[in-house]
Amino acid sequence: MTLRPGFGAVARLALFALFAATLAACNDSPVTYQGWVEANLIFVGPDEAGRVENLSVREGDRVEAKAPLFTIDDALQRADVNMFEAQLENAQQAFDRAKTLLKTQTGTQKTYDDAEAALRTAKARLATAKTHLDRRVLASPVTGTVQQIYFRSGEMVSAGKPVLAILPPGNLKVRFFVPQETLPRIAYGDTVRVRCDGCAADITAKVSFMARSAEFTPPVIYSLQERDKLVFLIEALPDKPEALRVGQPVDIGLGAPSSAPATAAAR
């Protein structure tokens, strides 16, 4: 079959128009960005080193604020309290004797002042020892769910090391990355749509953080191709945190709802 001159050009033009129309149709779909659920955990641990004695909770338990969590052995702290109670008793007796001698003018003002200072010091030391003793019983600082336990009963824990982690409901957040050309479409406080496998369709979140610097920054001199690779971290607080789980992958939508969004892979 012989083709007329110019038919190839017309065919190519038609194919190009069809491709352009298809691309435009795809661009009308709202883009989503891949992200994940993260949490700001509350870590609870002792002020001083010791051995975990009674662990009152298990992973997954919901705890109220001020509910007991665990205790650390307090033998040394109780010994300190007993010692300072004895010192306080001796200081009180010395003070009472100095006060009596001063009243009868058989004692000196300096002796009385020294005894009074020693009494104040003994009271302060005893109060400090009791505080250390009280802090061997750890209570929950917040209401939330026990996410992880790092030390069990009988194990030694260092000072400042967390024994367990608690997740308050409001401490969940979704994190995702967007390319720099998308940044003008997002503002602090904006509402984004959150989608995940098996989740309800009406989960939304409010943008609570926008990074001011790009991730994986290339050299200072950028080419046009390198600029396209820059992405910025965005964080948003979900309105229904109880519907999400830590580490869960999610899709974040910025535009209008669509049944078939085009997914843009986050870097």
Secondary structure, 3 states (H helix, E strand, C coil): CCCCCCHHHHHHHHHHHHHHHHHHHHHCCCEEEEEEEEECCEEECCCCCEEEEEECCCCCCEECCCCEEEEECCHHHHHHHHHHHHHHHHHHHHHHHHHHHHHCCCCCHHHHHHHHHHHHHHHHHHHHHHHHHHCCEEECCCCEEEEEECCCCCCEECCCCCCEEEECHHHEEEEEEEEHHHHHHCCCCCEEEEECCCCCCCCEEEEEEECCCCECCCCCCCCHHHHCCCEEEEEEEECCHHHCCCCCEEEEECCCCCCCCEEECCC
